[in-house]
């Protein structure tokens, strides 16, 4: 028994130790195809292109393919691999890593500090979404990566081409924003009308129930049931209006998520209290001030029909308003390289996590 316990402890410590000592790939070639997705001739042509680019500009554009990310997110994997291999030149930090994971079906362009003002996150994102992902979906992995390197090389060597690309991105974003605004206005108007209608109906029905209770036409039990029904109905309308208001705030740059997380229950409670208090005040004003009616109450008298009508009215009102709710990382070893040379080494650069990721 003791031997089994010792063995289990040994296994646990071994697993924990191996997880802590996990080593990221050591890049010894500017094109390292550990996933084996490139043809030999194609990989060599890409390798020659990237070496020539480094010679001309000192920028290191490195391609690394892996079988798996070993359960890690691609952003951390790329950033740690980049910094461990010190891609780019010292002080210039002009390295770029294209990381491709075949099992996870993810790709990332990791950009060194020095190139982040040029190859911005949005530029990297557009290259991935517009150039790489369409090819990857067709199984043309090399083509997608090769085209992406062509774009990156062109943008770094030709600032005017990069400027035009950024202008195209802005124009497309403006078009998408206009479409988004139209959709937002359309749904916002629908939610606004529906929310106001629901609140109006719940208030109108609730007012009638309060009048019946304050004149002893119904008892406390059936009054409570009715008011609970209309309060739920009222809260539904409040939610619709809240969606519109919070969406507008978010659109103009306000962080609404923390506010919702910390104050949602409070808002509901305040809304319910205001609903009940408003109905009470309006009812008393109508009965006592306007009609000079003497208030009276009953604990047990009930109007069964009023409850049934209330429930049915909720169903019919909902029908009219329409439903608005609608394997592990392939044990990296030196045999995993498909490089034709071992002359590559990073120049000492680093990355702070700039770039973009995508999946297909």
Secondary structure, 3 states (H helix, E strand, C coil): CHHHHHHHHHHHHHHHHHHHCCCCCCCCCCEEECCCCCCHHHHHHHHHHHHHHHHHHCCEEEEEEECCCCCCCHHHHHHHHHHHHCCCECCCCCEEEEEEECCCCEEEEEECHHHCCCCCHHHHHHHHHHHHHHHHHCCCHHHHHHHHHHHHHHHHHCHHHHHHHHHHHHHHHHHHHHHHHHHHHHHHHHHHHHHHHHHHHHHHHHHHHHHHHHECCCCHHHHHHHHHHHHHHHHHHHHHHHHHHHHHHHHCCCCCHHHHHHHHHHHHHHHHHHHHHHHHHHHHHHHHHHCCCCCECCCCCCCHHHHHHHHHHHHHHHHHHCCCCCCCCCCCCHHHCCCCCCCCCCEECCCCCEEEEEEC
